[in-house]
Every structure is written in C-alpha cells, then in structure tokens.
Amino acid sequence: MENSNQKLLIIGAGLCGSLMALRMAQRGYQVQLVEKRPDLRDVTQDAGRSINLSLSDRGLKALRLAGVEEQALELCIPMYGRMIHDQKGNTFMSNYSGRDGEYINSISRPGLNMLLLDKAEEMPNVELIFNKGCTAIDLEKGTATFTDYNTKQESTFEGDLVLATDGAGSVVRKAMFNKRELLFSFSQQWLTHGYKEITIPATKDGGYRTEKGALHIWPRGEDMLIALPNLDGSFTVTLFAPYANTKYCFDNLTTPEMVQEYFTQEYPDAIALMPNLVTEFFDNPTGPLGTIRCSPWHCYQKVVLLGDAAHAIVPFYGQGMNASFEDVFVV
Ligand SMILES: Cc1cc2nc3c(=O)[nH]c(=O)nc-3n(C[C@H](O)[C@H](O)[C@H](O)COP(=O)(O)OP(=O)(O)OC[C@H]3O[C@@H](n4cnc5c(N)ncnc54)[C@H](O)[C@@H]3O)c2cc1C
C-alpha cells in the first residue's frame, strides 16, 4: 500500500469521482467522497439526463486498471457500427471497424455509476457521504465547506489533496477562476442546439424494436436523432435540435401537434417506435450542450480538477466520460 496516511477529499460522486475514489483507495489513500445529491442507489433517476453512454476502449482501460472492467462489460451492449436512417426510413450500417472484436459499447449511466459506488464502498478506506454540496473551498489549505441539503447545516472537510470531480458546473473551478494569482484561463462555449431524451420501449416480450447492435443515427442537417440500446430491450433516443430560428426548433415545438408533425415528417420510421413520444417530449427537460476548457487544472499542490470539471465536451464525440476515466488512468 502506498500513501496510507494521506487523506484525499473527492468532491462529486459522478462517474469520474466514483472511479477515482475506488482507484485511489486501491492505491492506499484514505478517501472521502462527498456528493451533493442523494445516493443514486436509493432514489429513482431523473429522466432526461443521458441515460446511456458510449463507452470506448479509452474508458475501459481505466476500468481495467481498477479491476472493474469485467463487471462493467456485463452492463454493456456492443454497438458494431452506426446505423443511418434516411428520411424515407431506409437504413444502412456503417461499421466502426473491419476487424473482429472492435466496437463501442452502450452502457447505462446510473448502472455504471452504481457499480463504481458499490466497488468504492467495499473498500475499508473509503467513506461515502451524500446530500452535501460543496459551496466554498480554500484552495491553499485544501478545506472545503459543504451544506447538507436536508439539515442545511454546514460542515468542513479537509484533504491532503482535493480532487474536484464536481462536473461541468464545478464550484471548485469557479474558486480557481476567482483566484487572480493563479492566472486561470477559462472558456465556456454553448451550442445553439439543445438535447432532449425520449424512449423507444421494449416490445411486450422484452425484445428490441430495431437493430440492437448499432448506434442509430437519423441525420437531418440542423437536427439529429440518435438511439443507443439498453439491456432491458429499450433504446434511449436523443434529439439534438436548435433552440431557435428554424421551423422545428425547441422554441417552436410547443404543442403536441407540432411535435407530431415534426417527427412524422423528419423521422417517420422512428416515430413508429416511440408510442410515448408526445408525453415524454413535454415531460423531459431540454438540456444545453457545451464545451469547457480551462488551465491550469491544479493549484498549490493541493487541488486538482478532473473530468468534466476540467474539460467538458459536447456529446457528439462520445468522449466526455471516456476522457474522465482516462484522467483516472493518468493520475
Ligand atoms: C446528452 C449527453 C450525452 C453524453 N454521451 C456521452 C457518451 O456517449 N460517451 C461519453 O464518454 N460521454 C458522454 N457524455 C459526457 C459525460 O456525461 C460526461 O463527460 C461525464 O458524465 C463526466 O463525468 P464527471 O464525473 O466528470 O461529471 P458528472 O457526471 O457531471 O458528475 C459530477 C458529480 O458531481 C456532483 N456535484 C456537482 N456539484 C457538486 C458540489 N458542489 N458538491 C458536491 N457534488 C457536486 C454531481 O451531482 C455529480 O454527481 C454525454 C453528455 C451528455 C450531456
């Protein structure tokens, strides 16, 4: 065991923070992992937040290092290529590779996050703390203040090293931004497009309504639908569309009739697979898409930004989580 006396405070128990906690505990650190939300293993997941993700070799490498690759692969569905759907409903498959055994995986975000939390929790030197949101950090001392969302009480935690895995809206990154002497550079670029998730449910007998082993894409210029398979026979569909300035932008898709008209015209084969389209369209949130760049990623040899906190990226590359896992591999 290395570093057995050193205490690590990890802020944010999403994908990156949970894997980081596991890995650092394996390396012998005393780890406290603090998350602002409730334990996702105890609560129902919010709809509309990228329910599944593509996991590539880049991400698997880090899971392998932490000894959880096999269990993660049990949650995966291989996607061998992109299945393109044209406006008439014709399809063609464009394989990712000509070589056997090369594919990307569709994996459930909560499923993977739960696995990583379970594995981290099994370690005797990991303490998981939920419902506490970081509100402030002393970057030089490595102390962070948290507010408990139930009791509203404040508490302070300290680490010999603080790892900030608190996502794209990182409170820790904001503190670094405000520290003039760090000469912290930061850019945040929002797309003029947003996203919304809809479901293709499983058939009555739990089967898939369309090809399971593919990442489905309905490219339409300014707009696009994609669909990734889930283990339960369903697909999570994501609509990417402009917020404004086109006929079928989010600002205009305000009535069931408009939504029905848009999907019938642009995605006739997909609409046939989505019986709950209209309900889900209005129930599920529309999310923004952005890219965050900043530097430096560390300060005072005390605090390090990792994952989306350091480098959030639009989802079209399928790399955000994979890059976050690579951070764990590199650290
Ligand atoms: C629509 C969409 C599709 C995507 N598809 C893919 C894909 O196919 N493949 C891929 O690799 N990536 C994909 N991504 C990107 C991926 O979701 C992120 O890169 C990944 O979640 C980053 O993990 P993270 O742990 O750094 O951040 P997050 O997953 O955002 O986790 C941050 C955690 O910190 C917690 N937190 C936040 N603030 C605080 C605070 N103040 N105090 C305590 N805790 C806090 C949050 O509650 C959360 O649990 C997609 C993203 C979107 C939006």
The ligand as a MOL file (V3000), in Angstrom:
LIG
                    3D

  0  0  0     0  0            999 V3000
M  V30 BEGIN CTAB
M  V30 COUNTS 53 58 0 0 0
M  V30 BEGIN ATOM
M  V30 1 C -26.5310 14.1440 -23.6880 0
M  V30 2 C -25.1730 13.6800 -23.2960 0
M  V30 3 C -24.6650 12.5300 -23.8310 0
M  V30 4 C -23.3970 12.0920 -23.4950 0
M  V30 5 N -22.9070 10.9710 -24.0830 0
M  V30 6 C -21.6630 10.5520 -23.7930 0
M  V30 7 C -21.1610 9.3620 -24.3770 0
M  V30 8 O -21.8340 8.6860 -25.1690 0
M  V30 9 N -19.8900 8.9700 -24.0400 0
M  V30 10 C -19.1160 9.6940 -23.1860 0
M  V30 11 O -17.9560 9.2930 -22.9450 0
M  V30 12 N -19.5830 10.8130 -22.6020 0
M  V30 13 C -20.8260 11.2590 -22.8780 0
M  V30 14 N -21.3150 12.3850 -22.2750 0
M  V30 15 C -20.4480 13.1320 -21.3410 0
M  V30 16 C -20.4810 12.5380 -19.9400 0
M  V30 17 O -21.7980 12.5310 -19.4510 0
M  V30 18 C -19.5940 13.3530 -19.0020 0
M  V30 19 O -18.3690 13.6280 -19.6030 0
M  V30 20 C -19.3790 12.5990 -17.7040 0
M  V30 21 O -20.5920 12.4690 -17.0140 0
M  V30 22 C -18.3700 13.3570 -16.8330 0
M  V30 23 O -18.2800 12.7360 -15.5950 0
M  V30 24 P -17.9150 13.6100 -14.3090 0
M  V30 25 O -17.9020 12.6610 -13.1760 0
M  V30 26 O -16.7000 14.4290 -14.5810 0
M  V30 27 O -19.1150 14.6540 -14.1710 0
M  V30 28 P -20.6610 14.3200 -13.7760 0
M  V30 29 O -21.0890 13.0310 -14.3430 0
M  V30 30 O -21.4250 15.5530 -14.1300 0
M  V30 31 O -20.6090 14.1740 -12.2020 0
M  V30 32 C -20.4040 15.2560 -11.3440 0
M  V30 33 C -20.9140 14.8700 -9.9670 0
M  V30 34 O -20.6050 15.9050 -9.0520 0
M  V30 35 C -21.7500 16.2250 -8.2880 0
M  V30 36 N -21.6360 17.6210 -7.8830 0
M  V30 37 C -21.8150 18.7270 -8.6500 0
M  V30 38 N -21.5980 19.8310 -7.9440 0
M  V30 39 C -21.2920 19.4210 -6.6910 0
M  V30 40 C -20.9940 20.1250 -5.4850 0
M  V30 41 N -20.9880 21.4670 -5.4440 0
M  V30 42 N -20.7200 19.4130 -4.3640 0
M  V30 43 C -20.7330 18.0380 -4.3990 0
M  V30 44 N -21.0320 17.3250 -5.5090 0
M  V30 45 C -21.2980 18.0110 -6.6460 0
M  V30 46 C -22.9180 15.9630 -9.2290 0
M  V30 47 O -24.1310 15.7790 -8.5320 0
M  V30 48 C -22.4370 14.7030 -9.9370 0
M  V30 49 O -22.7750 13.5420 -9.2400 0
M  V30 50 C -22.6080 12.8350 -22.5880 0
M  V30 51 C -23.1180 14.0070 -22.0120 0
M  V30 52 C -24.3850 14.4280 -22.3600 0
M  V30 53 C -24.9160 15.6960 -21.7400 0
M  V30 END ATOM
M  V30 BEGIN BOND
M  V30 1 1 1 2
M  V30 2 1 2 3
M  V30 3 2 2 52
M  V30 4 2 3 4
M  V30 5 1 4 5
M  V30 6 1 4 50
M  V30 7 2 5 6
M  V30 8 1 6 7
M  V30 9 1 6 13
M  V30 10 2 7 8
M  V30 11 1 7 9
M  V30 12 1 9 10
M  V30 13 2 10 11
M  V30 14 1 10 12
M  V30 15 2 12 13
M  V30 16 1 13 14
M  V30 17 1 14 15
M  V30 18 1 14 50
M  V30 19 1 15 16
M  V30 20 1 16 17
M  V30 21 1 16 18
M  V30 22 1 18 19
M  V30 23 1 18 20
M  V30 24 1 20 21
M  V30 25 1 20 22
M  V30 26 1 22 23
M  V30 27 1 23 24
M  V30 28 2 24 25
M  V30 29 1 24 26
M  V30 30 1 24 27
M  V30 31 1 27 28
M  V30 32 2 28 29
M  V30 33 1 28 30
M  V30 34 1 28 31
M  V30 35 1 31 32
M  V30 36 1 32 33
M  V30 37 1 33 34
M  V30 38 1 33 48
M  V30 39 1 34 35
M  V30 40 1 35 36
M  V30 41 1 35 46
M  V30 42 1 36 37
M  V30 43 1 36 45
M  V30 44 2 37 38
M  V30 45 1 38 39
M  V30 46 1 39 40
M  V30 47 2 39 45
M  V30 48 1 40 41
M  V30 49 2 40 42
M  V30 50 1 42 43
M  V30 51 2 43 44
M  V30 52 1 44 45
M  V30 53 1 46 47
M  V30 54 1 46 48
M  V30 55 1 48 49
M  V30 56 2 50 51
M  V30 57 1 51 52
M  V30 58 1 52 53
M  V30 END BOND
M  V30 END CTAB
M  END
